Amino acid sequence: MLRKLLPALFAAVVALPLAAGMGSPAFAQNAKAEPVRVRGAIVAFSGQALTVKTREGQTVDLALAQGWMVSSVARAAVTDIKPGDYVGIASLPTKDGGDGALEVLIFPPALKGAGEGSFGWDLKPNSTMTNATVADAVKGVNGRTVTVSYHGKEKKIAIPEGTPVVTFAPATEADLKPGAVVFVSAEKGTGGAVTAQRVIVGTNGVVPPM
């Protein structure tokens, strides 16, 4: 059965700060579950199980929960970012002060406010994920700087040239092919089993940058 992108997917994937204890409904019900983010390439897919070779070189077996969902990402442009947009930006502190973006995810309007806040992220050491509304976006000679607001706070983030900018797009099980790059937000139970409710897969040459 083909599983298309659903609004619930957005709200539970990178939109929710697992580090702050706000995971998927299953995680909320099981406080002992450990959030796990898996980034890597598919080794095998069998309908209810996914094997991934992670970017760290490990092989991880993921059980796919009942009703699991799959989506992909589509390429966007920095010029697509407008005041009022709701975005998720992974960033790192820069040597000159402030933050520099590692990637930008533009959320659909219906999900504005999902997982709002700024919290630790594991894309790179010391990285942060900020889910916030764009207050302004200024084009400069070295790229674009956006001011985003969340919970009454503001944060300026520079988006260097070449920074991946994406939005969500539909996908199906047929896209889960060996070698396809995936990002999976999963949960590790007390017994060590890793379970996922959603998979984001790279398609059409665009890989999940988060």
C-alpha positions in Angstrom: 0.0 0.0 0.0 1.4 3.4 -0.9 1.9 5.7 2.0 1.9 9.4 1.0 3.0 12.3 3.0 0.6 13.2 5.8 0.5 16.3 8.1 1.2 14.1 11.1 4.5 13.2 9.6 5.8 16.7 9.5 4.8 17.4 13.1 6.7 14.4 14.4 9.9 14.3 12.4 12.4 17.1 12.8 9.6 19.5 13.9 9.6 18.1 17.4 12.5 18.6 19.8 13.2 15.1 21.0 16.1 16.4 23.0 13.6 18.4 25.0 11.5 15.4 25.7 8.8 16.1 23.0 8.9 13.1 20.8 6.3 11.1 18.9 3.2 9.9 20.7 4.8 6.5 21.2 7.7 8.2 22.9 5.5 10.3 25.1 3.8 7.1 26.3 7.1 5.3 27.0 9.3 7.6 28.9 12.1 5.0 28.9 12.4 5.1 25.1 15.6 6.7 23.8 15.3 9.0 20.8 17.6 7.9 18.0 18.3 9.7 14.7 19.6 7.5 11.9 21.3 8.9 8.8 22.7 6.7 6.1 22.0 4.5 3.1 19.5 1.7 2.8 20.9 -1.8 2.8 17.5 -3.6 2.6 13.8 -3.0 3.0 11.2 -5.8 3.6 7.9 -3.9 4.2 8.0 -3.8 8.0 11.8 -3.6 8.5 14.6 -1.4 7.2 18.3 -2.0 7.4 20.5 1.1 7.1 24.3 1.5 7.0 24.8 4.7 8.9 27.1 7.6 8.1 29.3 6.3 11.0 29.6 3.0 9.3 27.4 0.9 11.5 24.5 -1.3 10.3 21.2 -0.6 12.0 18.1 -2.7 11.8 14.9 -0.7 12.2 11.5 -2.1 12.9 8.8 -0.1 11.2 5.8 0.6 13.4 2.2 -0.1 12.4 1.0 2.8 10.2 4.6 4.0 9.5 5.0 6.7 6.9 7.5 7.7 4.3 8.2 11.0 2.6 11.0 12.7 0.7 12.5 16.1 0.3 12.4 18.4 -2.7 15.0 21.0 -3.5 14.1 24.6 -2.7 16.1 27.9 -2.9 17.3 30.4 -0.4 15.2 32.9 -2.3 12.1 30.9 -1.5 12.4 31.9 2.2 10.1 34.8 2.9 9.0 36.7 6.1 6.3 34.7 7.8 7.6 31.3 6.6 8.0 28.6 9.3 11.4 27.0 9.0 13.7 24.4 10.7 17.4 25.5 10.5 20.3 23.4 11.7 23.2 25.7 12.5 26.6 26.0 14.1 28.2 28.9 16.0 30.5 30.9 13.7 34.0 32.2 14.5 32.7 35.7 14.0 29.8 35.3 16.3 26.2 34.3 15.6 25.1 31.2 13.8 25.7 29.8 10.3 23.1 27.4 8.8 24.0 23.8 7.9 20.7 23.2 6.2 17.2 24.8 6.0 13.9 23.0 5.9 10.9 25.1 4.8 7.7 23.7 6.4 4.3 23.9 4.7 2.1 26.7 6.1 -0.3 24.2 7.8 2.5 23.2 10.2 3.5 26.7 11.4 4.4 26.4 15.1 5.1 22.7 15.2 7.9 21.9 17.6 8.8 25.6 18.0 12.0 26.3 19.7 15.8 26.0 19.6 17.5 22.9 20.9 20.6 20.7 20.5 20.9 18.7 17.3 23.3 15.9 16.3 23.9 16.8 12.6 27.4 17.9 13.6 29.0 18.4 17.0 27.6 21.5 18.8 24.9 22.0 16.2 21.5 23.4 17.0 18.1 23.0 15.4 15.8 26.0 15.4 12.2 25.8 14.4 10.9 29.3 14.1 9.1 31.9 12.0 11.1 34.1 9.7 10.8 37.7 10.8 12.9 39.0 8.0 15.2 37.8 5.3 18.0 40.0 4.0 20.0 39.3 0.9 23.6 40.3 1.2 26.9 40.0 -0.7 27.8 36.9 1.1 24.4 35.2 1.0 21.3 35.7 3.1 20.8 36.3 6.8 17.4 35.5 8.4 16.0 36.7 11.6 13.7 34.0 13.1 11.4 34.3 16.1 10.3 31.6 18.6 8.6 31.9 22.0 9.2 35.7 22.0 12.9 35.3 21.3 14.8 36.2 18.1 17.8 34.7 16.5 19.9 35.7 13.5 21.2 32.9 11.3 23.4 33.4 8.2 22.8 31.1 5.3 26.0 30.7 3.3 26.0 30.1 -0.4 25.6 26.4 -1.1 23.6 25.6 2.1 21.0 22.9 1.3 17.5 24.3 1.3 14.6 21.8 1.1 10.9 21.3 1.7 8.9 18.1 2.2 7.6 16.0 -0.8 5.6 12.8 -1.2 7.3 9.4 -1.5 6.2 5.8 -1.6 7.7 2.4 -0.5 9.1 2.0 -4.0 11.5 4.8 -3.2 13.1 2.7 -0.4 15.7 1.1 -2.6 19.2 -0.1 -1.6 21.6 2.8 -1.7 18.9 5.5 -1.2 19.9 8.0 1.5 17.5 8.2 4.5 17.0 10.2 7.7 15.0 8.3 10.3 13.8 9.6 13.7 13.4 6.5 15.7 13.2 5.2 19.3 15.3 2.7 21.0 13.5 0.6 23.6 14.9 -0.8 26.8 15.5 -4.1 25.0 17.6 -2.4 22.4 15.2 -2.7 19.5 15.0 0.4 17.4 11.5 1.3 16.0 10.6 4.0 13.5 7.3 5.5 12.7 8.5 7.6 9.7 11.3 7.5 7.1 12.5 10.4 5.0 14.2 9.2 1.8 16.2 11.0 -0.8 14.7 11.0 -4.3 15.5 12.6 -7.6 19.0 13.4 -6.5 18.0 15.3 -3.4 19.0 13.8 0.0 17.7 14.6 3.4 20.2 17.2 4.7 19.0 17.2 8.3 
